[in-house]
């Protein structure tokens, strides 16, 4: 099983809404990532969790708040977003940091902020 | 200078052609190298890892040149279904593997 599952697949939210993106993997991976991808651009790293602890925050605005409740789940809480935050949000996991292993990606959540 | 650089293309080739992409990276201590494929509005999917000795998977061959700091992907006998964006991904060093993406190379295979 090399599956990373993200929900929802699509989300439309207003600028005053609070919503959450969810990511789940059952591969025993201990590193999990959030990426943001705009059209015709590569994925940009947002956060890295290693063994359920936040290890990297790429200067992401506080309106994005990650959470890792356990080794299989990764959430991204959204609050007071701006229209320019509309993008494809990708979750990925890999065996662990410090390992030369590939990352597996979920299908992404396509977010539209109106 | 960007960490990982790719020619965005598009590369427009006929079916059956052989096409090659290169990707350069700036950190000479990088340890992990991969090619991902991304279809329009889909997530990136691992195509193949790139090893020092090079590796081949069917029509696809990946190579690493550490001296010149680039990796390559060769696709032989191109199929229409190969049309996609090919992303070069380089992992970090010092015990920190963080996938860093190139901007991707667009391939269009036409009949």
Contacts between the chains, C-beta under 8 A, distances in Angstrom:
chain1	res1	chain2	res2	distance
A	31	B	97	7.7
A	33	B	98	7.8
A	33	B	99	7.3
A	41	B	103	6.8
A	42	B	87	6.2
A	42	B	101	3.8
A	42	B	102	6.3
A	42	B	103	4.9
A	42	B	104	5.7
A	43	B	44	6.8
A	43	B	101	5.3
A	44	B	101	8.0
A	45	B	98	6.5
A	45	B	99	7.7
A	45	B	100	7.4
A	48	B	98	6.3
A	56	B	98	6.9
A	88	B	41	7.6
A	88	B	43	7.9
A	90	B	43	5.8
A	90	B	44	7.5
A	92	B	99	7.1
A	94	B	97	6.8
A	94	B	99	7.5
A	97	B	95	7.0
A	97	B	96	5.8
A	97	B	97	5.6
A	97	B	98	7.4
A	98	B	95	3.9
A	98	B	96	6.4
A	98	B	97	6.0
A	99	B	97	5.9
A	100	B	31	5.6
A	100	B	32	4.3
A	100	B	91	6.5
A	100	B	97	6.5
A	101	B	32	7.7
A	101	B	97	7.3
A	102	B	32	8.0
A	102	B	34	5.5
A	102	B	46	5.0
A	102	B	49	6.0
A	103	B	46	7.8
A	103	B	89	7.7
A	103	B	99	4.8
A	104	B	46	6.9
A	105	B	43	4.3
A	105	B	44	5.2
A	105	B	45	7.1
A	106	B	43	6.2
A	107	B	42	7.0
A	107	B	43	5.0
A	108	B	42	7.8
A	108	B	43	5.0
A	110	B	41	7.6
